[in-house]
Amino acid sequence: MQGWRSGMEDAHTAILKLPAKKGYSYFGVYDGHSGQNAAKYTGNNLHVRIAKDGTFETDLTTAIQNGFLGTDDDLKNDPQFQNDPSGCTAVMAIVTPYNEIYVGNAGDSRAVLSEDGVAFPMSHDHKPVNEAESKRIMNAGGFIEFGRVNGNLAVCRALGDFEFKQNTNLHAKDQIVTAFPDVQKREIKFESTEFLVLACDGIWECLSSQDVVSFVRKCISENKDLHKTCEDLMERCLAKGGELDGIGYDNMTVIIVGFLHNKTEKEWYEWMAKRYGAIGPEYKEEK
């Protein structure tokens, strides 16, 4: 959703069957800033880089890390984007044929898993005020002012934003702003893992992780499919005015991944509807 912004700088990827990787699925949300090029490039290339990495079959965490840094390096060296100021956060998930989910994150887009209706964080926001992040920023020669990197950027991990990656004496993961992701792995549990939400910060600025999980469960209990649920969630977070800044005025992108557990789609919706209210906290809309 473009929202009240004059342009759309987000991108996303949803691939149920990752090419040449039998049984793997890939999902990603990329929140752009200072232009759309970094987000679009990442949306078109990050999954390809990860899938082609030599460690994909044996060490998926390393493949994801290499994929983020490699995509960032490719973007930097692409003549089409020389001197392009844009950047993007990235959160992506790979579902494996072994009932595992891997989430990689750089920035403040977020992944949240619903376990029995309880929000389980699969990523952590990278903000300049975080102790480990601020230490890296200052060690690389940067500073934090007004909660922003060098008084400018609100996130401290991103692809692109190459003006913050100029120290040739430092590894890519040690720059003022880095594309190096945190990666989390979790087992998909047949009896409790319901769905995964990937979304940009335009959602999380408005609602907590638990609020989002509860909202999704409530929508499903009202016989809404996931497409309609995504629409309703973004409408819930959209500000009711036409200004250009503030909570609810940003671009918004959401992906919801339901885990079928060998059920048909119809059976999964019925299973989820029965679980609402019986397991997990009741949704209460914020005033």
Buried (B, 14 or more C-beta within 10 A) or exposed (E): BEBBBEEBBBBBBEBEEBEEBEEBBBBBBBBBBBBBBBBBBBBEBBBBBBBBBEBBEEEBBBBBBBBBBBBBBBBBEEEEBEEBBBBBBBBBBBBBEEBEBBBBBBBBBBBBBBBBBBBBEBBEBBBBEBEEBBEBBEEBBBEBEEEBBBEEBBBBBBBBBBBBBEBEEBEBBBBBBBBBBBBBBBEBEEEBBBBBBBBBBBBBBBBEBBBBBBBBBBBBBEEBBBEEBBBBBBEBBBBEEEEEEEEBBBBBBBBBBBBEBEBEEEEBBBBBBEBBBEBBBEBEEEE
